[in-house]
């Protein structure tokens, strides 16, 4: 059995840990011992360790025996944690979505003989894999995707619950959105260009700009037009913008605001929620459209965001363990997706866990 060392035991982390422990020796670390014990109670084979990624020497010692590391910490911790794992010479799959340019660690990964796949979640993640696949087959002229994780029964004023770290949600709302327009990178405010759309399986939602393209602006810079938008129930973006206008997210008020939203955005146990993702790839020869809709699995009590993000990440871990992907350096999903064997494996893996991506 391969030894997987996973850092992060939150909402997505739990689902990943229970998935990986079925076929591998899983070591799970987090600062929260209660979360670790909760997961171990569901699978006694999981080895748990209270660990702080910022305690570098202790962390180095902990992952010394790892065959691969799965990194799932909040974004503000992600970049330095990824750097440390690479310096330790460990292959790694990262879903921290840190705001820094993780491709800047490519040379370090090559020097340390490390295969690192980053942004291997639902989005960024699945759209990147698919764009990489189709980029090998057709000339792509335009690419966009829209994604949202939402409660099935929204309640005002936010009509929103956070299926992952609220700090990372706030980061989405405040970081300027980069996009490719007519072969030039343009920067627009997050929450801008709000439009209402009818989304299959859901109904009317609003879409607004966020900074989800990330590595695609570099790796797919030959595509003239690319953008990403976040989906929410109508009215959410204007409410968040009003909070920004009141300086509720500046450094003097940030901690108090986050503490408030942690409570108000908290998903209750077994609260019904869903994830929806629409992907559009426009080429000279054909246009390709994908749709993903997923709800909480009532049997395992895993949220849709944990399933869609987590199983994409654990599929990627298994790609590396099976040597379907072994390129040294830092690879975003669009680079991996150019390998047809990896795409086929991803689709089969997600389908076997009842996560369905439909080409429409």
C-alpha positions in Angstrom: 0.0 0.0 0.0 1.2 3.5 -0.8 1.6 6.0 2.0 -0.5 9.2 1.4 0.0 12.1 3.8 -2.9 14.5 3.6 -2.8 18.0 5.2 -6.2 19.4 6.0 -9.3 17.7 7.6 -12.0 20.2 6.8 -15.2 19.8 4.9 -13.4 18.6 1.7 -10.6 17.0 3.6 -12.9 14.5 5.3 -14.4 13.3 2.1 -10.9 12.9 0.5 -9.5 11.1 3.5 -12.3 8.5 3.6 -12.0 8.0 -0.1 -8.2 7.5 -0.1 -8.1 5.3 3.0 -10.1 2.5 1.2 -7.1 1.6 -0.9 -4.1 3.3 0.7 -2.3 3.9 4.0 -3.6 7.3 4.9 -1.9 9.7 7.3 -4.0 12.7 8.1 -2.8 15.9 9.7 -4.6 19.1 10.9 -4.4 21.6 13.7 -7.9 20.6 14.8 -7.7 17.4 16.8 -11.5 17.2 17.1 -11.8 17.1 13.3 -9.1 14.4 13.1 -10.8 12.2 15.7 -14.2 12.6 14.0 -12.7 11.3 10.8 -10.8 8.5 12.5 -14.0 7.4 14.2 -15.4 6.6 10.7 -12.3 4.7 9.6 -9.9 3.4 12.3 -7.2 2.6 9.7 -6.5 6.3 9.2 -3.4 7.6 11.1 -4.0 11.0 12.6 -1.5 13.6 13.7 -2.1 17.1 15.1 0.2 19.1 12.8 0.9 22.8 12.0 2.1 23.3 8.5 3.9 26.5 9.7 6.0 24.4 12.1 8.4 23.5 9.3 10.8 21.1 11.0 7.9 19.1 12.6 6.2 19.0 9.3 9.3 17.8 7.4 9.7 15.0 9.9 6.0 14.0 9.6 6.0 13.6 5.8 9.4 11.9 5.6 7.8 8.5 4.7 5.2 9.8 2.3 4.9 8.5 -1.2 2.7 11.5 -2.0 1.3 14.5 -0.2 -2.2 15.9 -0.7 -2.3 19.6 0.3 -5.7 21.0 1.3 -5.1 24.0 3.5 -6.7 27.5 3.3 -5.3 29.5 0.4 -3.3 32.0 2.5 -1.2 29.0 3.8 -1.0 27.2 0.5 2.0 28.7 -1.3 4.6 28.3 1.4 3.2 24.9 2.3 3.6 23.8 -1.3 7.1 25.2 -1.4 8.1 23.2 1.7 6.6 19.9 0.4 8.6 20.4 -2.9 11.8 21.2 -0.9 11.2 17.9 0.9 11.3 16.1 -2.5 7.7 14.8 -2.2 5.3 14.4 -5.1 2.2 16.5 -4.3 -1.4 17.3 -5.3 -2.5 20.7 -4.2 -6.1 22.1 -3.8 -5.2 25.1 -1.7 -5.8 27.6 -4.5 -3.3 30.0 -3.1 -3.4 33.6 -4.5 0.3 33.5 -5.5 1.6 32.2 -8.8 2.3 28.5 -8.0 3.9 28.0 -11.5 6.8 30.1 -10.1 7.8 26.9 -8.1 8.3 24.9 -11.3 12.1 25.1 -11.4 12.2 24.2 -7.7 10.1 21.1 -8.3 12.3 20.0 -11.2 15.4 20.5 -9.1 13.9 18.3 -6.4 12.7 15.7 -8.8 9.1 16.4 -7.8 5.8 15.9 -9.7 3.4 18.5 -8.4 -0.2 18.9 -9.7 -1.9 22.1 -8.5 -5.5 23.4 -8.6 -6.9 19.9 -8.9 -10.4 20.6 -7.7 -13.8 21.2 -9.2 -13.1 24.7 -10.5 -10.3 25.5 -11.0 -9.7 21.9 -11.9 -12.3 20.1 -14.1 -12.6 23.0 -16.6 -8.8 23.1 -16.9 -8.5 19.3 -17.4 -11.1 19.5 -20.2 -9.7 22.6 -21.9 -6.3 20.9 -22.0 -7.9 17.9 -23.6 -9.7 19.8 -26.3 -6.8 22.1 -26.9 -4.9 19.1 -28.3 -7.8 18.3 -30.7 -9.1 21.6 -32.1 -8.2 25.2 -32.4 -9.9 26.9 -29.4 -11.1 30.5 -29.9 -13.0 31.1 -26.7 -13.4 29.4 -23.3 -15.5 30.3 -20.3 -17.0 28.6 -17.3 -19.4 29.4 -14.5 -19.4 27.6 -11.1 -21.3 27.8 -7.8 -21.8 25.8 -4.6 -25.1 26.8 -3.0 -27.7 25.8 -0.4 -30.9 24.2 -1.9 -33.0 26.2 0.6 -31.5 29.7 0.6 -32.2 32.1 3.5 -31.8 35.9 3.4 -30.0 38.1 3.6 -27.0 36.3 1.9 -28.9 33.3 0.4 -25.6 31.5 0.7 -23.7 29.0 2.8 -20.0 28.4 2.4 -19.2 24.8 1.4 -15.5 25.5 2.0 -13.4 28.0 4.0 -15.2 31.3 4.2 -11.8 33.0 4.1 -11.2 31.7 0.7 -14.7 32.8 -0.4 -14.0 36.3 0.7 -10.7 36.1 -1.2 -12.8 35.4 -4.3 -14.9 38.4 -3.7 -12.1 40.9 -3.1 -9.3 39.8 -5.5 -9.4 41.5 -8.9 -10.6 39.2 -11.7 -8.2 38.6 -14.6 -9.5 37.5 -18.0 -8.3 37.2 -21.6 -10.2 39.6 -24.0 -9.0 39.8 -27.6 -5.7 38.2 -26.7 -4.9 40.7 -23.9 -5.1 40.1 -20.2 -7.7 42.5 -18.7 -8.3 43.1 -15.0 -11.8 43.9 -13.7 -13.2 44.1 -10.2 -14.5 40.9 -8.6 -18.3 40.9 -8.4 -18.5 43.0 -11.6 -20.6 42.5 -14.8 -23.5 40.8 -13.0 -25.8 38.9 -15.3 -28.8 36.7 -14.5 -29.0 33.4 -16.3 -31.2 30.3 -16.4 -29.0 27.4 -15.3 -30.0 23.8 -16.0 -31.2 21.8 -12.9 -31.3 25.0 -10.8 -33.2 27.9 -12.4 -32.3 31.6 -12.3 -28.9 32.5 -10.8 -26.6 35.5 -11.1 -23.1 35.3 -12.5 -20.3 37.7 -11.8 -16.5 38.0 -12.5 -14.0 36.3 -10.2 -10.4 35.4 -10.6 -10.7 31.7 -11.5 -8.6 31.4 -14.7 -5.3 31.5 -12.8 -2.7 29.4 -14.6 -4.8 29.4 -17.9 -3.7 32.9 -18.5 -0.1 31.6 -18.9 -0.5 28.1 -20.2 -3.4 28.9 -22.7 -2.4 32.4 -23.6 -2.9 31.5 -27.3 -6.7 31.4 -26.7 -8.0 34.9 -27.5 -10.9 35.0 -25.1 -11.2 33.3 -21.7 -13.2 34.2 -18.6 -14.6 32.7 -15.4 -17.7 33.7 -13.3 -19.1 32.6 -10.0 -22.8 31.7 -9.6 -25.0 32.8 -6.7 -28.6 33.5 -6.1 -29.7 36.9 -7.4 -28.9 39.8 -5.1 -25.9 38.2 -3.4 -23.2 40.2 -5.3 -24.7 43.6 -4.6 -25.0 42.7 -0.9 -21.3 41.7 -0.7 -20.3 44.8 -2.7 -22.1 47.0 -0.1 -20.1 45.3 2.6 -16.9 46.1 0.7 -18.0 49.7 0.2 -18.5 49.9 4.0 -14.8 48.7 4.5 -16.0 45.6 6.3 -13.3 43.5 4.6 -10.4 45.9 5.2 -7.7 44.9 7.7 -9.2 46.8 10.6 -12.6 45.0 10.3 -11.5 41.8 8.6 -11.3 39.5 11.6 -14.6 40.6 13.0 -16.4 40.2 9.6 -14.9 36.8 9.0 -16.0 35.6 12.5 -19.5 36.8 11.8 -19.6 35.1 8.4 -18.2 31.9 9.7 -21.4 31.7 11.8 -23.9 33.0 9.3 -22.4 31.0 6.3 -22.0 27.8 8.2 -23.6 24.8 6.5 -25.6 22.8 9.1 -25.1 19.1 9.3 -26.8 17.4 6.4 -28.1 20.7 5.0 -29.1 20.1 1.4 -26.8 21.9 -1.0 -25.6 21.5 -4.6 -22.7 22.3 -6.9 -23.3 23.4 -10.5 -20.6 23.9 -13.2 -21.1 25.0 -16.9 -18.1 24.8 -19.3 -18.1 26.3 -22.8 -15.3 25.6 -25.3 -15.7 27.3 -28.7 -13.5 26.2 -31.6 -13.2 26.5 -35.4 -14.6 23.1 -36.1 -17.0 22.6 -33.2 -18.3 24.0 -29.9 -18.2 21.8 -26.8 -20.4 22.3 -23.7 -20.2 20.4 -20.4 -22.7 20.5 -17.5 -22.1 19.2 -14.0 -24.8 19.2 -11.3 -24.3 17.4 -8.0 -26.1 17.3 -4.7 -25.1 16.1 -1.2 -24.8 12.3 -1.0 -27.4 11.4 1.6 -25.8 8.0 2.3 -22.3 9.2 3.0 -23.5 12.7 4.1 -20.8 14.2 1.9 -21.5 17.6 0.5 -21.5 18.1 -3.2 -18.6 20.6 -3.0 -16.6 18.0 -1.0 -17.5 15.3 -3.5 -16.8 17.3 -6.7 -13.6 19.0 -5.4 -12.4 16.1 -3.2 -12.9 13.3 -5.7 -11.2 15.3 -8.5 -8.2 15.7 -6.1 -8.1 12.0 -5.0 -8.4 11.0 -8.7 -5.4 13.1 -9.4 -3.5 11.5 -6.5 -4.2 8.1 -8.0 -3.1 9.3 -11.4 0.3 10.0 -10.0 0.4 6.7 -8.0 -0.5 4.8 -11.1 2.2 6.7 -13.2 -0.5 8.0 -15.5 1.2 11.4 -14.9 4.8 11.6 -13.8 6.2 14.8 -15.4 8.6 16.6 -13.1 7.7 20.2 -12.2 4.5 22.0 -11.4 1.7 21.1 -13.7 -1.8 22.7 -13.6 -4.7 20.5 -14.7 -4.8 21.8 -18.2 -1.3 20.4 -18.8 -2.4 17.0 -17.3 -5.6 17.0 -19.3 -3.7 17.0 -22.6 -3.0 13.3 -21.7 -6.0 11.4 -22.9 -5.4 8.6 -20.4 -5.6 11.1 -17.5 -8.9 12.5 -18.8 -10.4 9.0 -19.2 -9.2 8.0 -15.7 -10.7 11.2 -14.2 -14.1 10.7 -15.8 -14.2 7.0 -14.8 -13.2 7.8 -11.2 -15.8 10.6 -10.8 -18.5 8.5 -12.5 -17.8 5.5 -10.1 -18.6 7.9 -7.3 -21.7 9.2 -8.9 -20.3 12.6 -10.0 -21.6 13.0 -13.5 -20.2 15.4 -16.1 -22.5 15.6 -19.1 -21.4 16.8 -22.6 -24.4 18.6 -24.0 
